[in-house]
Amino acid sequence: MTRSRAIYAAASLAAVLLVSGCDDDPPVAPTPEPTSHSASPDASPSASPTATAVVVAPERPDAMDDDGADGAEAAAVYFLELDDYMMSTGDTTEWEAMSHKSCQHCANRLKRANEIADEGYTWTSGPTSARVVHTYEQDAATGTWPMDIEVTQGAVTLSASDGSVIYQEDQVTLELGVEIASKNDSWVIVAVSALEDE
């Protein structure tokens, strides 16, 4: 399924696609998917069609109330860990609130989450975890805190509305460069990019 594979590639958190920030991903037009559901032989009429795991949003850390480096680090980690929740649930509220208008990565991930929801696809994955590797001095001119963050995304499965698997991805760990700033007493992500391997 070439078209579905392309949709997943645009949505995957893995590798370069997580942070490409490119505008050249193919646009995803609504694709008709089979909507008829064949019941399994032993399924009862009252049984739910599929058992879905409850996806819980990451808890907002109290450290985000700090307006210094500690707050910046906590907010950046929290934001990156929101990705899986957003992809799984289609709830983009917190992601949008923390995305600066200049953040291309933020806009691209938001677009992918909306496409997954619009297509009726299901995103399931292991938890996303992030940890700050290094925080640099605050930029005096812009007020941003640049930092290097290691992100690990659990194995991902993207499924169509009929339950068929569109694509799967193994767990991946990568290092990102993140820039975050405080705006109106709230943290906003200004940029996310893949760090070059030395």
C-alpha positions as CSV (number, residue, x, y, z in Angstrom):
1,M,0.0,0.0,0.0
2,T,2.2,2.7,-1.3
3,R,-0.1,5.6,-0.4
4,S,-0.7,4.4,3.2
5,R,3.0,3.8,3.6
6,A,3.7,7.4,2.6
7,I,1.1,8.6,5.2
8,Y,2.8,6.6,7.9
9,A,6.2,7.9,6.8
10,A,4.9,11.4,7.3
11,A,3.5,10.6,10.7
12,S,6.3,8.5,12.1
13,L,8.3,9.8,15.0
14,A,11.3,7.8,14.0
15,A,14.6,9.0,12.7
16,V,14.8,12.1,10.4
17,L,11.0,12.3,9.9
18,L,10.6,13.3,13.6
19,V,12.5,16.5,13.1
20,S,12.8,17.1,9.3
21,G,10.6,20.3,9.4
22,C,10.3,19.9,5.7
23,D,7.4,21.1,3.6
24,D,7.9,18.5,0.9
25,D,6.1,15.7,2.5
26,P,3.3,14.5,0.2
27,P,-0.1,16.0,1.2
28,V,-2.5,13.4,2.5
29,A,-5.9,13.5,0.8
30,P,-8.7,11.6,2.3
31,T,-8.5,8.0,1.1
32,P,-11.6,5.8,1.0
33,E,-11.0,2.9,3.4
34,P,-13.2,-0.2,3.7
35,T,-15.7,0.5,6.4
36,S,-17.3,-2.9,6.6
37,H,-16.2,-4.9,9.7
38,S,-16.3,-8.6,9.5
39,A,-17.1,-10.1,12.9
40,S,-14.8,-12.9,14.0
41,P,-16.6,-16.2,14.3
42,D,-16.6,-16.1,18.1
43,A,-17.5,-12.5,18.5
44,S,-20.8,-11.7,20.2
45,P,-23.1,-8.9,19.1
46,S,-22.6,-7.1,22.4
47,A,-18.8,-7.2,22.3
48,S,-16.9,-4.1,21.4
49,P,-15.3,-4.2,17.9
50,T,-11.8,-3.7,19.2
51,A,-10.1,-3.3,22.6
52,T,-8.2,-0.1,22.7
53,A,-5.7,0.9,25.4
54,V,-6.4,4.1,27.3
55,V,-3.8,6.7,26.4
56,V,-3.0,9.1,29.2
57,A,-1.5,12.5,28.7
58,P,1.9,13.1,30.4
59,E,1.6,15.0,33.6
60,R,2.6,18.6,33.5
61,P,5.6,18.9,35.8
62,D,5.5,21.5,38.6
63,A,9.0,22.5,37.5
64,M,7.5,24.3,34.5
65,D,6.5,27.1,36.9
66,D,10.1,28.0,37.2
67,D,11.1,30.8,34.8
68,G,14.7,29.8,34.5
69,A,16.7,26.9,33.1
70,D,14.9,24.3,35.3
71,G,11.5,25.4,34.0
72,A,12.8,25.4,30.4
73,E,14.1,21.9,30.6
74,A,10.9,20.6,32.2
75,A,8.8,22.2,29.6
76,A,10.8,20.9,26.7
77,V,10.7,17.4,28.0
78,Y,7.0,17.6,28.6
79,F,6.4,18.9,25.1
80,L,8.3,16.2,23.4
81,E,6.5,13.5,25.5
82,L,3.2,15.0,24.4
83,D,3.8,13.7,20.8
84,D,2.7,10.2,21.4
85,Y,-0.4,11.3,23.3
86,M,-1.3,13.7,20.5
87,M,-0.8,11.1,17.7
88,S,-2.8,8.5,19.6
89,T,-5.8,10.6,20.7
90,G,-6.0,13.5,18.2
91,D,-6.0,15.9,21.2
92,T,-3.8,18.7,20.0
93,T,-4.8,21.4,22.5
94,E,-1.7,21.4,24.7
95,W,0.7,20.9,21.7
96,E,-0.8,23.9,19.9
97,A,-0.6,26.0,23.1
98,M,3.1,25.3,23.4
99,S,4.0,25.7,19.8
100,H,5.5,29.0,18.6
101,K,4.4,30.1,15.2
102,S,8.0,29.8,13.9
103,C,8.4,26.2,14.9
104,Q,8.1,24.2,11.7
105,H,8.5,20.9,13.5
106,C,5.6,21.8,15.7
107,A,3.4,22.6,12.7
108,N,4.4,19.4,10.9
109,R,3.6,17.1,13.8
110,L,0.3,18.9,14.4
111,K,-0.6,18.4,10.7
112,R,0.3,14.7,10.9
113,A,-1.8,14.2,14.1
114,N,-4.8,15.8,12.4
115,E,-4.3,13.7,9.2
116,I,-4.3,10.5,11.3
117,A,-7.5,11.5,13.1
118,D,-9.2,12.6,9.9
119,E,-8.3,9.3,8.2
120,G,-9.6,7.3,11.1
121,Y,-6.3,5.6,11.6
122,T,-5.1,4.3,15.0
123,W,-1.6,5.2,16.3
124,T,-0.3,2.9,19.1
125,S,3.2,3.0,20.5
126,G,5.3,2.4,23.5
127,P,5.8,5.5,25.7
128,T,7.9,8.4,24.5
129,S,10.6,9.4,27.0
130,A,12.9,12.4,26.9
131,R,15.9,13.6,28.9
132,V,18.0,16.7,28.7
133,V,21.6,16.0,27.7
134,H,22.9,19.5,27.9
135,T,21.4,23.0,28.4
136,Y,23.2,26.0,27.0
137,E,23.2,29.6,28.3
138,Q,20.1,31.6,27.6
139,D,20.4,33.7,24.5
140,A,20.4,37.3,25.6
141,A,18.9,38.6,22.4
142,T,16.0,36.2,22.0
143,G,15.5,34.9,25.5
144,T,15.5,31.3,24.2
145,W,17.1,28.4,26.1
146,P,18.9,26.0,23.6
147,M,19.3,22.5,24.7
148,D,20.2,19.0,23.5
149,I,17.6,16.3,24.4
150,E,17.6,12.6,23.9
151,V,14.2,11.2,22.9
152,T,13.2,7.5,22.9
153,Q,10.0,6.5,21.1
154,G,8.6,3.0,21.7
155,A,7.7,0.8,18.8
156,V,4.9,2.3,16.7
157,T,2.1,0.7,14.8
158,L,-0.3,2.6,12.5
159,S,-3.5,0.8,11.7
160,A,-6.4,1.5,9.3
161,S,-10.0,1.7,10.4
162,D,-10.5,-2.0,9.6
163,G,-7.7,-3.0,11.9
164,S,-5.2,-3.8,9.2
165,V,-1.6,-2.7,9.9
166,I,-0.4,0.0,7.6
167,Y,3.1,0.3,9.0
168,Q,5.2,-0.6,12.0
169,E,8.4,0.9,13.4
170,D,10.8,-0.4,16.0
171,Q,11.8,1.6,19.0
172,V,14.2,4.5,18.1
173,T,16.4,6.9,20.1
174,L,17.7,10.1,18.7
175,E,19.1,13.4,19.9
176,L,17.4,16.7,19.2
177,G,18.3,20.3,19.4
178,V,15.4,22.2,21.1
179,E,15.0,26.0,21.6
180,I,12.4,27.1,24.1
181,A,11.4,30.5,25.4
182,S,8.9,32.0,27.9
183,K,6.1,34.0,26.4
184,N,3.3,35.6,28.5
185,D,4.4,33.4,31.5
186,S,4.1,30.3,29.4
187,W,6.7,28.1,27.7
188,V,6.7,27.9,23.9
189,I,8.8,25.7,21.7
190,V,10.6,27.8,19.1
191,A,12.5,25.2,17.2
192,V,13.3,21.4,17.1
193,S,15.9,19.9,14.9
194,A,18.0,16.7,14.5
195,L,21.5,17.0,15.8
196,E,24.3,16.1,13.4
197,D,26.2,13.0,14.3
198,E,29.8,13.9,15.0
